[in-house]
Each structure stands twice: as C-alpha cells, then as structure tokens.
Amino acid sequence: MHVQLKGPWDRLQAFASQVGNTPLIEIATPQGAARIFAKCEWDNPTGSIKDRAAYAMLVELLQRTPAQDWHKLHILEYSGGNLGLSLAAMCRDLQIRLTLVLSSGVSKRIVNKLEELGAEVILVDKERGFWGVMEHAMELSERNSAYSFLYQHTNEANITAHRLHTGSEIVHQLPVDRIDAWVASVGTGGTLMGVYDTLVESFPHAQLHLVIPAELPYGSPNPPNGLRKYNGSGGLGNGRKQLFVQREEEKLSRQWPISFPETLREMKRLYEETGIRIGTSAAANLLVARQVADELGPHATVVTVFPDAGTPEEWEDVYRDSQR
C-alpha cells in the first residue's frame, strides 16, 4: 500500500510507506498434512492488520473532503483496540479530532496510549459485548451530525483494501502455484472476504473457512456477552451478521468455533516450538488452519493470516494459564 502523497497529504507519507508488503511465512505441519502459509501483519506501522483498514477508510474520507477543511473533521469510530491505535496515530499526524468508543474490558495500557495520541476515549460496559460498543458509536453518530463516522463493518474501503492489497500480496508472495483453502476469523469480515475475493480469481476452487469465537459465534441468536474472546473475534449476538460475510455467505465452506482458552494454549505451543509470537486471533486462525491442513492432505496448500503478535495482556494470560 505504498502511495506517493503530495501537498497536505505529506503528513501521512511516513505511515503510508509502511503499510502492507508484510511477510508470508510457512508454518511447519506434520507429515501427511497440507502446507500452511501465514501472512504476518505485525510489520505494519502500529503492529497489526488494522493499519490497512484504518488507512484505507481515512484516506477515502480525506479524498472527499477539501484539504482546507480537514481541520474541521471530527472522526468517530469504535474499536477493540488495534484499529483505534491506527486511527489515533494518523489523526495525531493530521491534527484531526478523533473520538473512539471501546469496551471497558480494554486494557488501561491501550486507553492510556490512545489518550497520549490525542484521542478522546469513551468506554462502554463490557457486559454489553462488542455490539454494545458498536451501538453506542452509532447512537453518538445519529445524535451529532458533526461526526464523520467511519463504521468499519459497512465501510467498503475496509474490504477493498484487502482485495487490492492483502490478497494481491499473498498471490504474488506464495512460493507454490495453488491455494486450496483460505482460513480467517470473521472480525468485520473485511479481511476474510476481501482476501478471498482476490484469491479465488487465481485459485477458483479455494475453500473459505470461517473462524468464529466459541463464546459468541457468527450469527448466534444469543445476546451479546462480556465473556473473554480472542482478539478481533467479532461476535455480535442476537442473530446479527457481519455485512461483508452475510452478502456472500453461500461461499463459506465451514465455520469453526474456537474458545479463548484454546487460543492461549496455541500461542504458547507455537512460541515454544518456533520462537514466533502471535496474538489470540492469529492463534485461532492457526488452530483451524492446522485442522484444515490435516483434512486436505499433503498435496494441498492452506493460507491464513496472523493479524498481530499479541498484546502484553494476552501474553500475561498465556503465562497465567500455563501455571494452572
């Protein structure tokens, strides 16, 4: 996503030059299983895949706003943490106001970092689940027309960034000439569906595997809850479904529920075996990728994504869990 920016856009140049072109690495699998390749997103500017969506959505907003009016913008968005850090870093450089809605379950470290970057942070009771966070942001947007609400779950710049960049990078980086399965968490659906849309152009028979939080699966009729879930898992509750996934739901090969404790154990396993640190969402993806690789066999290729390397809080949970 290296873009040459001119004029007032220069303030985004440093960030833009570092987004994307992240490594694609192979993860060892047992004899008889498919090969697994993982797109490692911690090399982005603030350390996660959310830099891609944040940058794309912000640029789309700025492109339809005269540069002389940028200082009047007041961006509103909700976040689980990573997207907020991305937006806060860019809005600080652009001197644009930013209000972020987060769960009260987000770590104090992240809240402090966001506030250090100049963002206004509004916390919503964690028992309302992530939908409660989204809902509060939507209510704020409806009450105040001065906000520029990005709404990542419906913002087409989100999924387009992954079609044009993340997916294309994987196709060009892959050292083999086949992809039999793409495995990714639901999240907003932007990464999952955007990358898949690009992969099937070159590999039309590739399967689409959806990773979901066991504590609140995709489309679950149960109400939102405050249970710990792997980071960026995207459970909404009350039958709600992410738009980017719902409109192409017929493409799903299978849904795989993964619990938060399972991801902690997978983080620990991979680190002990390889020295690679991944977050809970990456661990969820890897758990499913390994199962799919076992099913597809030695001549197949499975591709997944590691959205980040894990937060200090997640690694504290890993060590705490291992001592039980």
N, C-alpha and C positions, 0 to 999 in steps of 0.2 A: 504493500500500500504506500510505496514511496511516491509522494506527489510533490511537484515543484509549485510552491506557493509564492505569490507576488503581492506587493503592496502591504496592506494591513494584515494579510494572511501570513506574513513572515513570522508573526508571533506563534504560529502553530507549526512552523517548519521543523523545529527540533523534535517535537512529538511525532509529527507525521513521518519523519525519516526513519523512525524506529519501530513503526507499527508493521507487523507482518514479516514474511520471509523467515518464519520460525523453523527450527529443525524438525525433521521427520526421522524418528529413530526406530530401530527394530527391537522388539522385546522378545527375549528367548521363550520358546514354547517347548513342551515335551515332544519326544519323538512320536510321530504319527499325527500331530496336530498341525493346523494351518499356521502360516507365518502371521505375526502381528506387527503392525507398524503404528506408531503413535505420534501425532502432531503435538509438539511440546510448546505451549503458549506462554511459558514464564519469561521468555525473552522479550516480550512486549514491554513498552515503557514503564507501566506501573505493575507489571508482573502477572498479567492474566489475559485471557482471550477477550475479556470485556473491553479492552482497549480498542478492539476492532469495531465493535458495535457503537461504543461511545463516540469514537472519532467520526464514524460514518453518519450517525444521527446529528451530531453537532455541525458537521460540515454542510449537511443538507439544510439545516436551519439557517446557517450563516449565508448560504448561497441565495436564499430567497429574502434576505434582509440586507438593505443597503449598508455598506460598511460604516457610513457616518452614524447609523442608528444602532450599531452593536452595543454601545454603552447603555442603551435603554432596555436591552434584553434582561429578562429575569427568568432563567431556566428552572423548571420544576421536573423532578423525576424521583422515582422510588428505586430502591436498590437493596440487595442483600449484602453489599459491601464493596465488591470489586468494581462494579460499574460506577458506583459513587466516587471511588478513588480516581478513576479515569477522568470522569467529568470534572471533578474538583481540580485536578492538575491542569487541565486545559482551560477551564474558566478562570483560574488564577492568572494564567499567562495572558488571557484575553481581557482580563479585568471585567468579566461578566458576572453578574449576581447569580447565585445558584442556591436553590433550596432542595434538600434531599429528605425523603421520607424513608425511614428504616425501622426495623423491628427493635424492640427494647432488648431482644436477645443478642443483638450485635455487640461485639466486644467493645469495651471502653477504649481500647487502643485504636480501633478503626474510627470511632466517633471523634476522638482527640485529633487524629490525623486529618480527618475531613475538616474539622473546625480550624486547624492550623493552616489548611489550604484556603480558608476563607468561606467555606460553605456553611449555610445555615442548616442545622440538622433537627428534624422533627422525629421523635420516637413514638411508635405505636405499640401497644401492649402485645407481647409476643404470643399470648394465648389466642389472638385473633388470626394467627397464621400469616403467611405471605399475602394471601388475598386481602387481609385486613390492611396491610401496608399499601397495597395497590389501590384499594378502595379509598383510603384516606387521601392519597395523592389525587385521585380522580375527583373527590369532593372539593379539595382545595382548588383544583383547576376550574371546576364549574362555578365556584364562588368568586373567583378573581380572574378576570379576562386578561390581566396584565402578565400572567404567567405564560411562558412558552413551554407547554407540557410535551415532553418527548414521547412518552408512552411506549416503551420498548416492545411490549407484547404485540403491538399493532403497527409499529413504525417500519415501513417497507425498507428503509435504509439499513435496518438491522439485518434482515435476511439477505438483502442484496450484497452487503459487504462480504458475507460468507460464500455467496455464489461466485462473485467476481474474484475474490482473493483467496480465502482459506481453501476452498475447494480446488481452485486452479493450481494453487501451490502444491497441494497434495498430488495432483495428477502429474505435475512436472517433476516432483521430487522422488516419486515412487521408483525404486530400482527394478521393479518387476512389471510385467505387462498385463496384470489382471488385478481386479478388486472384486471379491466375492461377497463382502459384507462391510457395511458401514455401521459402526456402533457409537451412539452418543446419547447423553442424557437429554431429557425433554427441555429443561430450562424455560426459555421463552419460545423455543422451537426454532430460533434463528439459525444457530449453528447446525442443529440436527438436519433441518430441511434445506437450508441454503447450500451446505456442502453436498448433501445427497443429490440435489438437483443438478449440480455440476458433475458429480461422479458418474451418474447414470448416462450422461451424454457420451462418455468414453467407455463405460462399462455397464451397458443396459441391463444386465442380469444381476447386478449387485443387490443384495438384500439390505433392507433397512431395519435395524434393531434399535428399539426404543428402551432406554434405561430410565427407570422411574423410582421414586422414593417409596419404600415399602410402607412408611408411616402415613403416606397420603398419595396414592397412585394417581396417574393421569386419568382425569375424568371421574374420580371417585365421588360417589354420592354422599360420602360422609362430610361433615362440616370441617372447616379449617381447624387446625390444632397447633399447639405450641410445642409438640414433640420435636426433639432434635432430629434433623435430617441432614443428609450430606449436602455440602455447599452448592448452591445453584440448582437444587433439585427441581424446584418449580411446582410442587404440589399446590393446587388451588382449592379443591374441595367443592361440595355442593353441585357436583356434576359439571363444573366448568372445565373447559378445554382450551389449550393454547391455540390461538387462531392459525398460526403457521402450520401446525400439525393437523388440526381438525380439517382444514380445507383439502388436505392430501392424505387423509387417514387411510385410504384404501391401499396406499403404498407400503404401510407397515407390515413387516414380516412377523414380528413378535415383540411383546412387551416383557421386560424383565424387572421385577421389583427387587431393590437392594436396600438393606437397612443400614442405618448409621453405624452400628457396631461392626457390621461386616466391612465397611469401608476403612475403619480404623485398623482392623487386622490386616487388610490388604496393603495399606500404606506401610505398615511395619514389615510385612513379608518382603515387599519389593525393595525397601530400603536395605534390609539386612542382606538380601541376595545380590543387589546390584549397586547400592550406594545412591540410587536415584530417589529424590524426594518428590512425592506427588501429593496433591490435596485429596479431600474426600470425594469430590466429583470425579477426579481422574481415577481414583481407586474404584469407584462404582463402574465406570466405563471399562476399566481393565478386567474387573471380575467377569463382566458379561462377555467381553472380547475373548477371554480365555475359554469360556464355555462354548461360544460360537466356534472358535478355532478347533476345539475338540470334536465338535459335531461335523464340521466341514471336511476335516481330514488334511493330509499333508500337501496336497496339490493346490490348496486354496490360499487366499490372502484376505486377512481381516484388517481393516483400518479403524482406528479410534482417535480420540483427542484427549490430551491432558491439559485441562483449562488453566491450571496453576500448580505451583509447587507446595501448596498448603500454607495455612496461616500458623503463626506461633500457637494460637489457641488449639488448632486441630492437632498439632504435634504434642501439645501437653496432654490432650485427650488420648493420643496413642500411647504415650508412656504411662498414663494413669490406668488405661485399660489393660496394658500388659502386666501390671503389677497386681491385678486382681486374681 
